[in-house]
Amino acid sequence: MKSKQHKSEQIQAEWLIQQIKELDRLVAMHRTGESHFVAAQYEERRLHYFKELVSLLIDSEYNVTGHETFPLVNALISENYSSSKPAQKTSTQSKRKNAFERTLEFYQIHSFSQIRLPSETQKDALKGNKKNRLIQAEKKVKPSTS
């Protein structure tokens, strides 16, 4: 059950980041024109999705001690909502991509580590358990001769 929840977190993070990037594109498109009102609406929606992403990271099942996702949250906030000068906008945009990419990598690494293949000793133990169950079943079926 937990692996489904972890997979769900990864899918949610991917979807939220995709939505944020699309809203960034729409905001940039409407900022250049006269539609500042529309751009402001997109920015509000972007902030909503951004808060969801941060909440997802903070409440993540992978965030066992509370320190696993803190660097990601810190990077996302500082790279997306820092008080930088407009001249540094292009470097901020590339940093934003890096913070989002690191978030996706976090989920890919952790979801991959949840998939564990059984070791040889585990396989042997499973075979042994199967043999024991067969022996127990045979004992139940055979009539006792007393």
N, C-alpha and C positions, 0 to 999 in steps of 0.2 A: 504494500500500500504506500509506503513511504517513497518508493522509487517513482510512482505515478505523481505524487505530490512534488517531488524534486523536478521531474520532467515538466510538470505544469509551471513551476517557477521559472524554468528556463524559457519555456514558450511565452510566458507572460513578459519576461524581461525583453526577449527579442521583439515581441509585438510593440511594447511600450517604446523601445528605442527606435523602431521603425516609424512609429507615429510621430515621435519628437523630431526626427530628421525630416520627415515630410512637412511638418508644421514649420520648421526652420526655413525650408524652401519657400513655403507659401508666405511667411512673414517677410522674407527678403524680397519676394516678388511684389508684395503690396506696399512695402515701405518705399520703394522707388517711385511708385505712382502717387496718386492723390488719395488712395484709400487707406488712410491711417486708422480709421475706425475698424475696418476689416482686419488689418494687421494686429490691432489691439485684441480683437476677439481670438485670433489665432494664438497670440501670446498667452492669453488666459487659458486656453485649452492646453497649450504646451506646458504651462506651469502645473496644471492639474495632472497631466501624464507624468511629468517629472517628479511630482510629489508621490505618485503611485509607485514609481520606480524606486525611489529612496525608501519608501515604506516596505516594499518587497525585499530590498536588500537588508534592511534592519531586522525584519521579522523572518528572514530566511531560515530554513531548517539547517542550512550549512553554517549559519552564524552561531556556532556552539558557545564560544566564550564571549562573544560580543566584539571581538577584535578582528574577526575574519573579513567582515564587510566594511568596517570603519574606513580603511584607506580608500576604498572605492567610493563610498558616500562622500568623503572629504574631497576627493578629486573631482567627482561630478559637480558638487556644489561650487568649488572654487573655479573650475573651468567653465561652468555655465552661467554662474551668477556672481562673478568677481567684478569689482568696480575698476575695470581697465579702461584705458583711453580708447576712443574709436579708431585711432591709427593702428592699434594692435589687434584689430578685429580678425584679420586673417590668421594670425597665430592662435588666437582664441578658438577659432573654428576648427583648426587642425587639432588642437588640444582636446576639444569637445569630442571629436571623432575618436581620439585615443582613449579618453575616459570611457566612452561607450563601448569601444572594442575591448577594453580591459574588463568591463562588466560582463560582456558576452563570453570572454575567455574564462572568467571565474566560473560561470555556470557550466560551460563545456567541460572544464577540468573536473569540477565537483560531480557533475552528473556521470562522467566517465568513470570516476573512482568508485561510484556506487555499484557499478557492474563488476561483480567478482566471479571469476570462474572457479569452480571447485578444485581444490588441490588434490593431489594423488591420494593423500591420507583420507581426505573427506570422501573421495570416490570409493576407496576401500571400505570405509566405515559404512557407507550407504549399501555397498554390496553385502557386507556382513549383516546389516540390519535386515536386508531382504532375505538372506538365508535363514536368519533367526525367525523371521515371520513365517517362512515356508515350513520350517520345522515345527513351530508352534501350531500352525494350521493342520499339519499332518497328524500331530498328537491328538488334536481335537476330533479329527475325523475317524482315526483308528479306535475301534472299541477296545476297552481295557480288558485284559484277560486275567482275572483274579481267581 
